[in-house]
Amino acid sequence: MFEKMDKNFVLHTYGRNYVNFISAKGSVIKDDKGNEFIDLTAGIGVVSVGHSHERVTKAICEQAEKIIHVSNLFLIEPQAKLAKKLVELSGYDMRCFFSNSGAEANEGAIKIARKYGEVEGKPKRYKVITLEHSFHGRTISTLKATGQASMHNYFGPYPDGFVYAKTMDDIEALCDDHTIAVMIELVQGEGGVESQEKAKVQKLEKFLKARDILLIIDEVQTGIYRTGELFASNLYEINPEIITVAKGLGGGVPIGAVMTTLKDIFNPGDHGSTFGGNYLVCAAALEVLDILEDYKNSGGLDEAMLYFEKHLEKLAENYPNEIQKEVGLGFMRGLRIKDSETLTALIKNAFDEKVLVLKAGRNTLRFLPPITITKEELDEGFKRVEIAFSKLS
Ligand SMILES: *Cc1c(COP(=O)(O)O)cnc(C)c1O
């Protein structure tokens, strides 16, 4: 009944699976037939502290009872607190702007860079270099920033000034007098869970700093402890001028942020968002950060990541013909599968075994579990993934 309703009234932008989930707790999610799935996707990296975390639910309910929204024309106490918390946890000397999504955070990043290039540049600098296989969002300009030609059908003309580098090694040669920024993911999420080499990123950072070209790190997927530190930028020991974040920040409520060392780049009127950073989402995000900060400091997070790693290694050992290599970092991992047909079969088998997994790129089996997933949930999830592999013909 709801399948028909969805098909009749919702635009078909996703190849939807018509399971009907009705409740969830931690990394277990239930459908309307009573089936229990282990969620190794966290709603594509969003439900960072698991489904319906008691403390997040409480924070949302308490905030909703008091006040949800006033507009950014007024002080929003939890927004100020969240900005302070993000900046302090990151260790970067930055200020934040809050958006509702990752694409919007990246729009903000591009606007910051373009304004810097307009004000500081002589001649005006406006070009933004991104990588092939990158993913930066679905708005017109973040789609153009996304270096996958297959996604640029239909929607032109696009804004000018996006330049694509085939690999990290090609970026330097593409920088010219009009280049204002380089935008990269440290682990490409949608592109195939490919992590960049630390030494290369650090070398690029040095090159860009010497030319006053801004480094934008898109941490929409890698951010909020996904790779083991608050930001992957912390793990890579770099100092970008701009960081964007979204997915895991609100634990499920829609919130994104762009952070920058260019603290005075915007004047009132240059940028804005009606919903961005309202009481409700900031109260949720503050709680998420508190939970994950404690988890990190207790050593629990690092331990869980090692445990997760062991499961992946065991799978790779048991299925050497199907699995080419392990990719990614921390809780953002992938198994490169021998071909896309096998991957499609695997994802279907996994669903039949009631474990949720994702696809990335052409042939990568992707795992983005809740960061607080327990050992028991990992054991059960991987038991089911193992069965999914064993059923490949
Ligand atoms: C998901 C994602 C985005 C887009 O975020 P939305 O919230 O869907 O707009 C941008 N960049 C990266 C790296 C992402 O993973």
The ligand as an ORCA input file, in Angstrom:
! r2SCAN-3c Opt
* xyz 0 1
  C      27.007     12.925      1.227
  C      28.100     13.835      0.792
  C      27.838     15.133      0.339
  C      26.437     15.663      0.160
  O      25.756     15.779      1.359
  P      24.167     16.013      1.345
  O      23.823     16.146      2.798
  O      23.537     14.843      0.684
  O      23.918     17.271      0.609
  C      28.918     15.941      0.014
  N      30.183     15.496      0.131
  C      30.474     14.261      0.573
  C      31.894     13.838      0.705
  C      29.449     13.377      0.905
  O      29.734     12.134      1.315
*
